[in-house]
């Protein structure tokens, strides 16, 4: 378990590093040069006295540092959730296998528990850490030691509840990112409004270009942050749904393939 936690930490660290490199490279190579060219063209048209039809360019909307940070966090959160979703889907594949070889109408006695647990213990090391094998092994060992079916049911339920709590706690970083993204957008809003107020004297004199540009920063950062937050929250809730279904289906698997076959002399 400690080895798995260490791998998760390293994965998250490298995922963040790669997200920073990719997004910053995209901004340096494409987004900011394109935005600068569009803004310079507008200024040239205004200086020439031409009628400028302002169209919202996506390059201009996302060009600021707050939007760049939001995209980095979005990619980081998606990488974390993708990693966890892959593990969940791998665990779900075990639910389609028959790990307890018991025929219909057969009964499992406490003396049979050791024999029935061998196929589960023979799984690959990484698969033995999955929820279903752990729940089955826990139930069989409890049945062998206590010879009490209610204790087996309680042990399996406790294993599933503990796993549910663990899976929920592992989403803490994703929840933090989902909270941080709109917060960064609001930081851009405050920065933009502050810059606009600092240029209020120019607006009084008739030069409103600086004020409008600063207000653009304020509104664009909030807009992008809220859109990204909606996407991240949707993906996070889909991942939570996968987690909850895994726990419920594992409990149902244990009921159908183990608990209903147990019998005490």
N, C-alpha and C positions, 0 to 999 in steps of 0.2 A: 504493500500500500504506500509506504514511504517512497519507494522507487517510482511509483506511478505519479505521486504528487510532485516529485522532482522533475519528471518528464513534462508534466503539465506546465510547471513554472517556466522551464526552458522553452517550451513551445510558445507560450504566451509572449515571452521576451523576444524571441526571434520573429514572431508574427508582427509584433509592434515595430521592430526594426525594419522589416521588409515593407510594412505599410508606409512608414515614414519615407523610405527611399523611393518607393514607387510613386506616391502622391507628390512628393516634392519635385521629383524629376519631371513629372507631367506638368506641374505648374511652371517650372523653370523653362522647359522646352516649348510648351504649347500655350498654356492658358494665359500667363501674364504677358508674353509678347503679343498675343492676339488682342488681349484687352487693351494694352497700351496703344497698339496700332489703331484700334477702333476709336478710342478716346482722342488720339491725336488728329484723326481724320475729322471728327466732329468739331474740334477746336479750329481746325483750318477752315472748315466750311463756315463757321460762325464768324471768324476773322474776315473772311471774304465777303460777308454780308449775305450769304446764301441762306435760303430757307432750309432749316435742318429738321428732318422728320426723325425723331428719336425712337428707335426700336430697341426693345430690351434684348441685348445680346447675352447669351449664357456665359460667355467668357467674362463679360463685365460683372455679371451677377456673382460669380464664384471666385473672383480674382483676389480677394483679401485674405489675410492670414487666418482670420477666424473660420472662414469657410474651408480653408485648407486643413486646419486642425480638425474640423468636424468630419471631413472625408477620411482623414487618417484614423480617427476613432471608429468610424463606421466600418472600415476595412478590418480593423483590429477585432471589433466585436463579431463581425461575420466570420473571421478566421477561428475565433474561439468557439463560436456556436457550431460551425461546420465540423470542427474536431470532435465536439461532444455528440453531435448528431450522428457522425460516422460510428462512434462507439455504441450508441443506442441501437442503431440499425443492425450492427453486428450481434448485439445481445438478443435482439428480436429473432434472429435466425435460429437461435437455439430453441426457441419456443416451438419451432416446427419439427424438432427432432424428438425421438422417443428415448429419453435418458433413463427412464425407469421401465425395465422390461417386465411388465405385469399384464397378463392376459385378462380379457373381460370376464368378470365373475370370480377371478382369483383373489386370494386374500394374502396380506403381508403380515407375518408374525414378527415379533421382536427379534427372533433368531435369524430372520432373513435380511435384516437391515444391513449387516456388514456386506453380504454378498451383493445386494442391490446397489450399494454405494460405490462399488468398484468401477463400473462404467463411467460414473460421474467423475471419480477421482482420476480416471485415465485420460481425461480431456487435457488439451494443451494448457500450459501454465497460465497463459493470459486468459483463457476461457474459464478456468476455475475461479478466477476473480469476479466473474460476472454474477449478477444477482441470482439467476435461476439455479446454477450449480450450488451456490452457497446456501440458498434456501432449502434445496433438497438434502444436501449433506447435513445441515443443521437439524432438519426434521428427522432424518433417519437415525442420526446419533442420539437425539433426544428420545426417540421411540425405543432404541435399544437400551438406553440407560434407565428410563423411567417407566417404560411399558404402559404409558398413559397417553391416549389419543388426544385429550384436551391439551396436554402439555406440548405435544407436537404442533397442534394448530396454533397455540400461543407463540411458540418459538418461530414458526414461519411468519406469522403476522408481525412479530417484533423485528425480524430480519428485513421484511419489506418496508416497514415504517422507518427503520434506521436508514435504509438505502434511499427512501424518498426524501428524508431530511438531508442526507449527504448530497444528493443530486441538486436539491434546492439551494443548499449553501454554496455549491460550486458555481452558481449563476450570479454570485455577489459582484464579481468583476463586471459582468455584462450589465447588471443593474446600475452599477456606478457609471459605466460608459453612457448608458441610456439617459442617466440624470445629467452627466457632464455636457453632453452635446447641446441641449437647449441652453444650458448655463453659459457655454462659450458663445452661443449666438447672442445672448443678452449682453455679454461683455462687449461684443462688436457694436451692439446698439448703443450702449453707454459711450463707447469710444467715439462713434460717429456723431452722436448728439453733442458730445463735448467739443469735438472739432468744429461742428457747425456753429455752436455758441461762441467759440473763440473768434469766428470770422463774421460775427453779426455786424460789426462796424462796416465791413466791406459791403454787406447787403444793403445797409442804409444808404451807402454811397451809390448804389445801383449795380454793384458787381455781385451777382448771386451765384456765380459758377462754383466758388469754393463751398458755399453753404449747401447747394444741391448735391455736390459730390460727396460731402460728408454725410448728408442725410441718406444718400444712396448706400453708403457703407452700413449705416445703422439698419436700414430696412432689409437690405440684401442678406446680411449675416443672420438676422432673425428668421427670415424666410427659409434659407437653406438649412439652418439648424433644425427648424421644426419639421421640415420635410424628411430630413435624415432620421430624426428621432422617431417619426411615424414608422419608417421602414425597419429600424432596429427593434422597436417595440413589437412590431408584427412578427418578426423572425423569432424574437425571444419567447413570445407566447406560443408560437408553433413548437419550439423546442421544449417548453414546459409541458405542452400537450403530449409530446412523444415520451417524456419522462413519466408522466402520470399513467399513460397507457401501458408502458413497460411494467411498472409496479403492479398495476391492477391485473394485467394479463399473466404475470408471473404468479401472483396469488391464485388466480383461477386455474392455472396449469397445475399447481401443487394440489389444489382441491380435487381436480379431475383425475390426476395420475398418481397421487400418493395417498392423500387423506382418506378418500372414500374406499380405499382397499385395505386400510389398516384394521387389524383385528387382534384382540387380546384373548388369550386362552381363558 
